[in-house]
Amino acid sequence: MMKKMKIIGLISFITLWMIGGALAQVDENDTRYFRIGSLQSYVTAYGSDRAYNNTYYEGLKWPSDYLRVDNAVIKRYFIAVENLTDARGIFWEKWGTGVNKSYVLNSIYPTQLKQIAKFEAPILYVDGSNISSPYLADVDEYDFTQIPDRVIVNTINTSIGLTVTLKVSVFSQQYHDNYIIKEFTYTNTGYVDYTPTVVLTDTLHGVRIGWSTRYQCGREGGERTDGNQTWGKFSWVTVRGEDYPDHASETLTEADGPVDWIRSAISWFGQSENVAWDNIGAPLKPYDGRLMSPQFVGQAILHVDKSTNDHSDDPYQPVTLGWHAGDTYPGVGDLKDSDRINMGLLYEWLGGTPYPSAKAGATSRIGTTVTNGRYWELSTNSDPIKRLTDKVIPYKSHGDGGGTNQWFGYGPWDIAPGESVTIIEMEGVNGISRALCFDVGRNWKKCYDNQSVAYTFTKPDGSTMTAKYSDGTADTYKNLWVYTGMDSIKLTFSRAKRNYDSGFNIPQPPQPPAMFNVESLGDKIRLTWAPSSSEAESDFAGYKVYRAVGKTDTTFECIATLPKTGKEYNDVSAIRGYSYYYYITAYNDGSNNTSGVFNPKGSLESGHFYTKTNQPAYLQRPQGSSLKNIRVVPNPFNVAAENLQYIEEDDKIMFLDIPGQCDIRIFTERGDLIKTIHHTSGTGDESWQSLTSSRQVVVSGIYIAYFEVTKDCYDQTTGELLYKKGDHATRKIIIIR
């Protein structure tokens, strides 16, 4: 009987636990993506980030208009205390844990992850397909009163009774969309697992918080250089703001530009030991020299509570701000008794003691010298110009092939039950524009290809310089431009600080149209939209239409500026055979953006990622009137001339004036079927990317295209029968590679 009662009691306990705790449990694999600005990324359920997704390091994409621009690698996040008696009654002189996926159900327990939007995102259609539907799951709730476009809230309990609430604020305003603001609040709740039940009632003593964050600083450069930079092996790190206490009370405006006194750390792409050329910016040497990795990635501190009773900013925090060897840190294992020594080392490490020795980290800047008001973090070379091009390998300073991390440590605080402390940071990315990456990179490549020839180029300050590869001045030219990204990221820090200090009172752009519809027609591409909810505001001015040709990750140009009256635009300048991508923004007259405090003055536009299409529209022609009119364009297809054919669409061949309903079968000259295209749109156009059914690019040769009508086709105007089911024709295709 006693045994039966014990079983019943156990079942009752499990049932109560499920009611009280399981409803608050969040799967450790859950994430929330934010994709509304030029910086796009995600927040995990367990509060920290290891960016590897089993294929590549994903996250912190900037500029997110383009492919392979991820910057994240890993954030190692730690909590440590002293003189702790845990829920099992075990005493620890020092106790510490990592905040990561490995410790879920051990020392951390995710209880909340949600994304809150300021307004409903527009619905997007391209030729009847709802292309916005995959992103609807990003948002869990709406709060029409919040200022940021998106707020992501993440809460985790820890086994020491400290609950961590992270609130991430994301903006789409064009001058503030390349950073996020992260508010960490640490509360002594006494909750030690998923259940919101007070178990521990003691003050937490000497609480220290910290992280060691590594960035790859441009995924494309990492992948296409030697592959090792994808985990940040060659990232540089430097710090700023050592004199922050002297400037803490100062008020900044946009006119102040980038400043050096904001508490921050910055990473960027350094020199690979496996690359002979100067690799700052990661020039694509085998091709056109385009700079693949111009990104400067950083974190800045916006506020740190002095104590649980004084929530004003402590200008002397963080206690640790510097760089540390990437994979060198005190491990805490499985939080067992055998980890006591490492927990003590972790506690000291968060307080600024490099592990395992002084060589592994520092809070000083990496070898700096001032020239022309700038800092160059490259080496100890006494010549400041040569310092730009001396090809120092970053990780050689400490010997850890994992790379170099930004190193932050906060505290210590005593946190009594019910009390809390808050840390507020921003994380952002900036650098030279895509257009400059092409221009500067091509100039550098021209020097590389003609190493003894001197060219004249324009420097960032507007003056000119003579550049030649053989004497290193071509590298100097390139790096002068790349290192302007240092000022760009510091300007981003300043804008984030001004935004936070004002209570997020930055000038707001209008909201985007509620719906955007793109239709491919025979004589035009028609764009229609629903009104923006901001149309009733006095400063609302109208709409702007932008277009890109060939692919979505390229430059968009404004093709129309329209008043708020009317909700349709016909793109009659489109050319048949080309693919087109669009977005539409709402814009104001700038009357709410005249102070120059938070960003440049003038008109503001809604975030273009809200309406950016990712599927192409085409100017389509009516179906042909006769099989004899079928054309193959270009024919012959010559890969050497593809830039003169369909821009940005390699290997594209078009079939024109075809029946509206037909199958197109592609055969080799000897009769092997390699591809079947089912054409059902009712139009006279169809494309082929020169691929077989198994996704292989076809080789040089002669191919036969066989067209067979699959359904009776009638002229839509006269009703005349144009084709009968079974009608067929053939065309010869010549491909030269």
C-alpha positions in Angstrom: 0.0 0.0 0.0 2.8 2.4 0.9 4.5 1.6 -2.5 1.3 2.4 -4.3 0.9 5.7 -2.5 4.5 6.6 -3.4 3.8 6.0 -7.1 0.6 8.0 -6.9 2.5 10.8 -5.1 5.2 10.8 -7.8 2.6 11.0 -10.6 0.9 13.9 -8.8 4.3 15.7 -8.5 5.0 15.2 -12.2 1.5 16.4 -13.1 1.9 19.5 -10.9 5.4 20.1 -12.5 3.9 19.8 -15.9 1.1 22.3 -15.1 3.4 24.7 -13.4 6.6 24.4 -15.4 6.2 22.7 -18.8 3.9 25.4 -20.0 6.8 27.9 -19.6 9.4 25.6 -21.1 10.9 26.7 -24.4 12.7 24.3 -26.6 16.5 25.0 -26.7 16.5 24.9 -30.5 13.9 27.6 -30.9 14.9 30.9 -32.5 13.4 34.2 -33.5 14.7 35.9 -36.7 14.6 39.6 -37.3 14.7 40.6 -41.0 13.6 44.2 -41.3 16.9 46.1 -41.7 20.3 46.1 -43.2 21.4 44.0 -40.2 19.5 40.7 -39.9 20.0 37.9 -37.5 18.3 35.9 -34.8 18.0 35.3 -31.0 18.2 31.8 -29.5 16.1 30.4 -26.8 19.1 29.9 -24.5 20.3 33.4 -24.7 23.7 33.0 -26.4 24.8 32.2 -29.9 26.9 29.6 -31.6 26.3 30.6 -35.2 27.3 27.3 -36.9 24.2 25.7 -38.5 26.0 22.5 -39.6 26.7 24.1 -43.0 28.2 27.5 -42.3 28.3 30.2 -39.6 25.0 32.1 -39.8 23.9 35.4 -38.4 24.6 39.2 -38.2 24.1 39.6 -41.9 25.3 43.0 -43.2 24.6 44.4 -45.6 21.7 42.0 -45.8 20.8 43.0 -49.3 23.5 40.6 -50.5 24.4 36.9 -50.1 27.1 35.5 -47.9 27.5 38.5 -45.7 27.2 36.7 -42.3 29.5 38.0 -39.5 28.7 35.9 -36.5 30.7 33.0 -35.2 30.2 32.4 -31.4 29.3 34.2 -28.2 30.6 32.4 -25.1 28.4 33.8 -22.2 29.2 33.1 -18.5 27.6 33.8 -15.1 29.6 33.4 -11.9 29.0 34.0 -8.2 30.9 33.4 -5.0 29.9 31.9 -1.6 26.8 30.1 -3.0 24.8 27.4 -1.4 22.8 25.7 -4.2 19.4 24.1 -4.1 21.0 20.8 -3.1 22.6 22.4 -0.1 26.1 22.2 -1.6 28.4 25.2 -0.8 30.6 26.7 -3.5 33.3 29.3 -2.8 33.1 30.1 -6.5 30.5 28.8 -8.9 30.2 29.5 -12.6 28.4 28.2 -15.7 28.3 28.8 -19.4 25.0 30.1 -20.8 24.7 27.9 -23.9 22.8 25.0 -25.4 25.0 22.4 -23.7 23.8 23.5 -20.2 20.0 23.5 -20.9 18.4 21.3 -18.2 21.6 21.4 -16.2 22.1 25.0 -15.1 19.9 27.1 -17.5 16.2 26.7 -18.3 14.7 28.8 -21.2 11.1 29.9 -20.3 10.3 32.6 -22.9 11.1 33.5 -26.4 8.9 35.8 -28.4 9.0 38.6 -31.0 6.7 41.6 -30.8 6.0 43.8 -33.8 5.0 47.4 -34.0 2.7 46.8 -36.9 1.7 44.0 -39.3 4.2 43.4 -42.1 3.0 44.0 -45.6 1.7 41.1 -47.7 3.7 40.6 -50.9 2.6 39.0 -54.1 4.5 38.2 -57.3 2.4 36.9 -60.1 -0.1 35.5 -57.6 2.3 33.9 -55.2 2.3 35.1 -51.6 6.1 35.5 -51.0 5.7 37.0 -47.5 4.1 33.9 -46.0 7.4 32.2 -45.0 8.1 35.2 -42.7 4.8 35.5 -40.9 6.0 33.1 -38.2 8.7 35.6 -37.2 6.2 37.5 -35.1 4.3 36.2 -32.0 2.5 39.4 -30.8 1.8 43.0 -31.7 2.2 46.1 -29.6 1.2 49.2 -31.6 2.6 51.5 -28.9 6.2 50.3 -28.9 8.8 52.4 -30.6 11.2 49.8 -32.1 9.9 48.0 -35.1 10.6 44.7 -33.4 11.3 43.6 -29.8 12.5 40.1 -29.0 12.1 38.9 -25.4 14.1 36.0 -24.1 13.9 34.7 -20.5 16.0 32.0 -18.9 16.1 30.7 -15.3 19.3 29.4 -13.8 20.0 26.8 -11.2 21.3 29.5 -8.8 18.0 31.4 -8.7 19.1 34.1 -11.1 16.6 34.9 -13.9 17.9 36.5 -17.0 15.6 38.6 -19.2 17.0 39.8 -22.6 15.1 42.4 -24.6 16.4 43.0 -28.1 15.2 46.2 -29.9 15.4 46.3 -33.7 14.8 49.4 -36.0 14.2 49.9 -39.7 14.9 53.6 -39.8 17.5 54.0 -42.5 20.2 55.5 -40.2 19.6 53.1 -37.4 18.9 49.7 -39.1 22.5 48.3 -38.9 22.5 47.7 -35.1 20.4 46.2 -32.4 20.1 47.3 -28.7 20.3 44.5 -26.1 19.0 44.9 -22.6 20.0 42.2 -20.1 18.3 42.2 -16.7 19.5 39.9 -14.0 16.9 39.3 -11.2 17.3 37.2 -8.1 13.9 35.3 -8.3 15.0 32.1 -6.6 13.7 30.1 -9.5 16.0 27.2 -10.2 14.3 25.4 -13.1 11.3 25.9 -15.4 8.9 26.1 -12.5 8.2 29.7 -11.2 8.6 28.6 -7.6 11.0 30.3 -5.2 13.5 27.7 -4.0 16.5 29.8 -3.0 16.1 32.8 -0.8 19.7 33.9 -0.2 21.4 37.0 -1.6 23.6 36.2 -4.5 27.1 37.5 -3.7 29.7 38.8 -6.1 27.7 38.2 -9.3 29.9 38.5 -12.4 28.6 38.4 -16.0 30.7 38.3 -19.2 31.1 37.1 -22.7 33.8 36.4 -25.2 32.6 37.0 -28.7 34.2 36.2 -32.0 33.2 37.4 -35.5 34.2 36.2 -39.0 33.9 39.8 -40.4 32.4 38.8 -43.8 31.5 35.2 -44.6 32.2 35.5 -48.4 35.8 36.6 -47.8 36.3 33.8 -45.3 35.0 31.2 -47.6 36.8 32.3 -50.8 40.1 33.2 -49.3 41.3 30.0 -47.6 38.2 28.9 -45.5 39.8 29.4 -42.1 38.5 32.9 -41.5 34.9 31.5 -41.4 35.4 30.8 -37.7 37.3 34.1 -37.2 40.8 32.8 -37.2 42.3 36.0 -38.7 40.0 38.6 -37.1 41.6 41.7 -35.5 40.1 43.1 -32.3 40.7 46.5 -30.7 38.9 48.5 -28.0 37.8 52.1 -27.4 36.4 54.1 -24.5 39.1 53.7 -21.9 38.5 57.4 -21.1 34.7 57.0 -21.0 34.4 58.4 -17.4 35.8 61.7 -18.6 33.1 62.0 -21.3 30.1 60.2 -19.7 28.1 63.4 -19.2 28.6 64.7 -22.8 25.7 64.9 -25.2 26.4 63.9 -28.8 24.8 65.0 -32.1 25.3 63.8 -35.7 27.7 66.7 -36.2 30.1 65.1 -33.7 30.6 62.2 -36.1 32.5 59.2 -34.8 34.1 59.5 -31.4 36.7 57.4 -29.6 35.4 57.5 -26.1 32.3 55.2 -26.3 33.0 52.0 -24.5 33.3 49.4 -27.3 35.2 46.7 -29.1 35.7 46.3 -32.8 36.6 43.3 -35.0 37.6 43.2 -38.7 39.1 40.9 -41.3 42.8 40.5 -41.0 45.7 38.8 -42.9 45.6 35.1 -43.6 48.9 33.2 -43.3 47.9 31.2 -46.4 47.4 34.2 -48.7 50.4 35.9 -50.3 48.7 39.2 -51.1 47.5 41.9 -48.7 44.2 40.5 -47.5 42.6 43.5 -45.7 39.1 43.7 -47.0 39.5 40.3 -48.7 40.0 41.3 -52.3 38.7 38.7 -54.8 42.1 38.4 -56.5 41.4 35.6 -59.0 38.5 37.6 -60.5 37.8 41.3 -60.4 39.3 42.2 -57.1 36.0 43.1 -55.4 36.4 43.5 -51.7 34.4 40.7 -50.2 34.8 41.5 -46.5 34.7 45.2 -45.7 32.8 44.7 -42.4 33.8 46.2 -39.1 31.8 44.4 -36.4 31.4 45.7 -32.8 29.7 45.9 -29.5 29.3 49.0 -27.4 28.2 49.5 -23.8 25.3 52.0 -23.5 24.5 51.5 -19.8 25.5 49.5 -16.7 23.7 49.7 -13.4 25.9 50.8 -10.5 24.1 48.5 -8.1 20.7 47.0 -7.3 19.8 50.2 -5.5 21.4 52.6 -7.9 20.3 52.2 -11.5 22.3 55.1 -12.9 25.1 54.3 -15.3 28.4 53.2 -13.9 31.1 54.8 -16.0 33.7 52.4 -14.7 32.0 49.3 -16.0 32.7 47.0 -17.6 35.6 45.9 -15.5 37.0 43.9 -18.4 37.0 45.3 -22.0 39.6 44.0 -24.4 40.6 41.0 -26.5 41.2 37.4 -25.6 42.5 34.2 -27.4 39.5 32.7 -29.2 39.2 29.2 -27.8 41.2 29.6 -24.6 39.0 30.0 -21.5 38.3 28.1 -18.3 36.0 25.2 -18.9 33.3 24.4 -16.3 32.5 21.0 -17.6 29.2 19.6 -16.2 29.1 21.7 -13.1 30.5 18.9 -11.0 32.6 19.1 -7.8 35.7 18.5 -10.0 35.0 21.8 -11.7 35.7 23.9 -8.6 39.2 24.9 -9.7 38.0 26.0 -13.2 35.1 27.9 -11.6 37.5 29.9 -9.6 39.6 30.6 -12.7 36.4 31.6 -14.6 35.5 34.0 -11.8 38.9 35.7 -12.1 38.8 35.6 -15.9 35.5 37.5 -15.9 37.3 40.1 -13.6 40.0 40.7 -16.2 42.7 38.0 -15.5 43.7 36.4 -18.9 43.5 32.7 -19.0 45.9 30.8 -18.7 48.5 33.6 -18.9 48.9 37.2 -19.7 49.8 36.3 -23.3 46.2 35.2 -23.9 44.4 38.5 -23.5 44.6 42.2 -22.6 42.5 45.3 -22.1 44.9 47.4 -24.1 44.5 48.4 -27.7 46.4 46.3 -30.3 49.6 48.2 -31.2 48.3 51.6 -32.0 49.9 54.8 -33.4 48.1 58.0 -34.3 48.5 59.4 -37.8 46.2 62.1 -39.2 43.9 61.7 -36.3 43.3 57.9 -36.9 44.4 54.8 -35.1 45.9 52.0 -37.1 45.8 48.7 -35.2 48.2 46.6 -37.2 51.6 46.1 -35.7 54.5 47.8 -34.0 56.0 49.1 -37.3 57.3 52.6 -36.7 56.2 53.8 -40.1 52.4 54.6 -39.8 51.9 54.1 -43.6 53.7 50.8 -43.7 51.6 49.7 -40.7 48.7 49.7 -43.2 50.3 47.0 -45.3 52.6 44.9 -43.2 50.5 41.7 -43.3 50.7 40.8 -39.6 48.8 37.6 -38.8 46.4 38.5 -35.9 46.3 35.3 -33.9 50.1 35.0 -33.9 50.1 37.4 -31.0 48.6 34.7 -28.7 49.0 31.5 -30.7 45.3 30.3 -30.5 44.2 29.2 -34.0 40.6 29.7 -33.0 41.1 33.4 -33.5 40.6 36.5 -31.3 37.5 37.4 -29.3 36.1 40.6 -27.9 36.3 40.2 -24.1 33.7 41.7 -21.8 33.3 41.3 -18.0 30.8 43.0 -15.6 30.3 43.2 -11.9 30.6 42.1 -9.2 27.2 42.9 -7.6 25.4 41.5 -4.6 21.8 40.8 -5.7 19.3 40.2 -2.9 16.0 38.3 -3.5 13.7 40.4 -5.7 16.5 42.8 -6.7 18.0 43.2 -10.2 20.8 44.8 -12.2 20.7 45.7 -15.9 23.4 45.9 -18.6 22.5 47.5 -22.0 24.7 47.0 -25.1 24.4 47.4 -28.8 25.8 45.2 -31.5 26.3 46.5 -35.0 28.1 46.3 -38.3 29.3 48.9 -40.8 31.9 49.5 -43.5 32.3 50.8 -47.0 29.5 50.4 -49.5 29.0 47.7 -52.0 29.7 50.2 -54.8 33.0 51.2 -53.2 33.9 47.5 -52.7 33.7 47.1 -56.5 35.5 50.4 -57.4 38.3 50.1 -54.9 38.8 46.4 -55.5 38.9 46.8 -59.3 41.5 49.5 -59.0 43.6 47.4 -56.7 43.3 44.4 -59.1 44.4 46.6 -62.0 47.6 47.4 -60.1 48.0 43.7 -59.3 47.7 42.7 -62.9 50.2 45.4 -64.1 52.6 45.4 -61.1 55.1 47.9 -62.4 52.5 50.4 -63.7 51.6 53.4 -61.6 48.0 54.6 -61.5 46.3 57.7 -60.0 43.4 57.0 -57.6 41.3 59.1 -55.2 41.8 58.7 -51.5 39.0 58.9 -48.9 39.9 62.5 -48.1 39.3 63.5 -51.7 43.0 64.0 -52.6 44.8 61.8 -55.2 47.7 59.4 -54.8 49.9 57.4 -57.2 49.5 53.7 -56.6 51.7 50.8 -57.8 51.6 47.2 -56.7 55.3 46.6 -56.8 56.1 49.2 -54.1 53.1 48.5 -51.9 51.2 51.7 -52.5 48.3 49.8 -54.2 47.8 48.0 -50.9 48.0 51.4 -49.1 45.3 52.8 -51.3 43.0 49.8 -50.8 43.5 49.8 -47.0 43.0 53.5 -46.6 39.5 52.9 -48.0 38.8 49.8 -46.0 39.9 51.4 -42.8 37.3 54.1 -43.2 35.0 51.4 -41.8 36.6 52.0 -38.4 35.0 55.5 -38.4 31.8 54.0 -39.8 31.3 51.6 -37.0 32.2 54.2 -34.4 29.5 56.4 -35.9 27.1 53.5 -35.6 28.0 53.3 -31.9 27.3 57.0 -31.5 23.9 56.7 -33.2 22.9 53.8 -31.0 23.9 55.7 -27.9 21.9 58.7 -28.9 18.9 56.5 -29.7 19.1 54.8 -26.3 19.8 58.0 -24.3 16.7 59.6 -25.8 14.4 56.7 -24.9 14.3 55.6 -28.5 13.0 59.0 -29.5 14.6 59.0 -33.0 12.6 60.5 -35.9 10.3 57.8 -37.3 9.8 57.0 -40.9 6.3 56.3 -42.3 5.1 52.7 -42.3 5.3 50.8 -45.5 2.3 50.0 -47.7 0.1 47.3 -46.2 0.2 45.2 -49.4 2.5 45.2 -52.5 1.5 43.3 -55.7 3.7 42.7 -58.7 2.2 41.3 -61.9 4.1 40.3 -65.1 2.0 41.3 -68.1 2.6 41.3 -71.8 3.3 45.1 -72.3 4.3 46.1 -68.8 5.0 45.0 -65.2 2.2 46.3 -63.1 2.8 47.3 -59.5 -0.1 48.0 -57.1 -0.2 48.6 -53.4 -2.5 49.3 -50.5 -2.0 52.6 -48.7 0.4 53.1 -45.8 -1.2 53.6 -42.5 0.9 56.7 -42.2 -0.9 58.5 -45.1 -3.0 60.5 -42.6 0.1 62.1 -41.0 0.8 65.7 -42.0 4.4 65.0 -43.1 3.5 62.1 -45.4 4.8 62.7 -48.9 4.2 59.7 -51.1 5.9 56.5 -52.4 9.1 55.5 -54.1 9.5 52.5 -56.4 12.9 50.8 -56.7 14.0 48.1 -59.2 16.9 45.7 -59.7 17.7 43.7 -62.8 18.9 40.1 -63.0 19.1 39.2 -59.3 17.8 40.4 -56.0 21.2 40.8 -54.3 22.4 43.8 -56.4 21.9 47.5 -56.6 18.3 48.8 -56.7 17.6 52.1 -58.5 14.7 54.4 -57.8 12.6 54.4 -61.0 9.6 56.4 -59.7 8.7 59.0 -57.0 5.0 59.2 -56.7 2.5 61.3 -54.7 0.2 59.5 -52.2 -2.7 59.7 -54.6 -3.1 56.6 -56.7 -1.8 53.2 -55.8 -0.5 51.8 -59.2 2.6 52.1 -61.2 3.3 50.5 -64.6 6.9 49.7 -65.4 6.9 50.1 -69.2 10.7 50.3 -69.5 11.1 46.7 -68.7 12.7 44.6 -71.5 11.5 41.1 -72.4 13.7 38.3 -71.2 15.1 40.1 -68.2 14.1 39.4 -64.6 13.1 42.2 -62.4 12.9 42.7 -58.6 11.1 45.5 -56.8 10.5 47.2 -53.5 8.3 50.2 -52.6 8.8 52.6 -49.7 6.7 55.3 -48.2 8.5 58.6 -47.6 7.8 61.8 -45.7 8.8 65.4 -46.2 11.5 65.4 -43.5 9.7 67.9 -41.3 10.0 65.5 -38.3 13.7 65.2 -38.9 15.2 68.6 -38.6 17.2 68.6 -35.4 20.4 66.8 -36.7 20.7 65.2 -33.2 20.1 61.6 -34.1 21.0 61.3 -37.7 21.3 63.4 -40.9 18.4 65.8 -41.5 15.8 65.3 -44.3 13.2 62.9 -45.6 12.9 59.4 -44.1 11.7 56.3 -45.9 10.0 53.1 -44.6 12.3 50.1 -44.4 12.8 48.6 -47.8 13.1 45.0 -46.6 9.4 45.1 -45.7 8.4 45.1 -49.4 11.5 43.7 -51.2 10.6 40.9 -53.6 12.7 37.8 -53.8 11.0 36.2 -56.8 11.4 37.7 -60.3 8.8 39.4 -62.5 9.2 39.3 -66.3 7.7 41.4 -69.1 5.9 38.6 -70.8 4.6 38.5 -74.4 1.4 36.9 -75.6 1.7 33.4 -76.9 3.0 33.1 -80.4 0.5 32.8 -83.3 2.4 30.1 -85.3 4.9 27.4 -84.6 7.1 28.7 -87.3 7.7 31.9 -85.3 9.4 30.2 -82.3 12.8 31.7 -81.6 15.7 30.7 -79.4 17.6 33.7 -77.9 20.6 33.8 -77.9 21.5 31.2 -80.5 24.2 30.4 -80.6 24.8 30.8 -76.9 28.4 31.7 -76.2 29.5 31.8 -72.5 32.2 34.4 -73.4 29.5 36.9 -74.4 27.0 36.2 -71.6 27.5 39.7 -70.2 26.0 41.0 -73.5 23.0 38.7 -73.2 20.8 38.5 -70.0 22.5 40.7 -67.4 23.4 38.9 -64.1 21.7 35.7 -65.3 24.5 33.3 -66.3 23.6 30.5 -68.7 20.1 31.8 -69.5 18.5 30.9 -72.8 15.0 32.1 -73.8 12.3 30.5 -75.9 10.1 33.2 -77.5 6.8 33.3 -79.3 5.9 29.8 -78.1 2.5 28.3 -77.6 0.9 29.2 -74.2 0.5 25.6 -73.2 3.4 23.2 -74.2 6.1 20.9 -73.1 9.7 21.7 -74.1 12.0 18.8 -74.3 15.8 19.3 -74.7 17.7 16.5 -76.4 21.4 16.1 -77.2 22.4 15.7 -80.8 22.4 11.9 -80.4 18.9 11.9 -79.0 19.4 11.8 -75.2 16.6 13.6 -73.3 18.3 15.9 -70.8 15.6 18.3 -69.7 11.8 18.7 -69.8 10.1 22.0 -69.2 6.4 22.2 -68.6 5.2 25.6 -69.9 1.7 26.4 -68.5 1.6 30.2 -68.0 -0.3 30.9 -71.2 2.4 33.4 -72.3 4.9 33.3 -75.2 8.1 33.2 -73.1 10.0 30.5 -71.3 13.5 30.4 -70.0 16.1 27.6 -69.6 19.2 28.0 -67.4 21.3 25.5 -69.5 20.8 22.8 -66.8 20.0 19.2 -67.2 17.3 17.6 -65.1 20.0 16.5 -62.7 21.2 20.2 -62.3 24.3 19.8 -64.4 25.4 22.6 -66.7 25.4 21.4 -70.3 28.6 21.3 -72.2 29.4 22.7 -75.6 27.5 21.1 -78.4 24.4 21.0 -80.6 21.0 20.5 -78.8 17.5 20.0 -80.1 14.5 21.7 -78.5 11.2 19.8 -79.2 8.0 21.8 -78.6 4.7 19.9 -78.2 1.4 21.6 -77.5 -0.3 20.1 -74.5 -3.7 21.8 -74.7 -5.7 23.5 -77.4 -4.7 27.2 -77.4 -7.0 30.1 -78.6 -6.3 33.7 -79.4 -7.6 35.6 -76.3 -8.9 38.5 -78.4 -10.5 36.8 -81.4 -11.1 33.3 -80.1 -9.3 31.8 -83.1 -7.8 28.3 -82.5 -4.0 28.8 -82.8 -2.7 25.4 -81.8 -4.2 22.0 -81.3 -3.0 19.6 -78.7 -0.2 17.5 -80.2 1.1 20.1 -82.6 4.8 20.2 -82.4 8.0 21.9 -83.8 11.8 21.6 -83.3 14.6 24.1 -83.0 18.4 23.6 -83.0 20.4 25.2 -80.2 24.2 25.8 -80.4 26.1 26.2 -77.1 29.7 27.3 -77.0 31.7 27.1 -73.7 
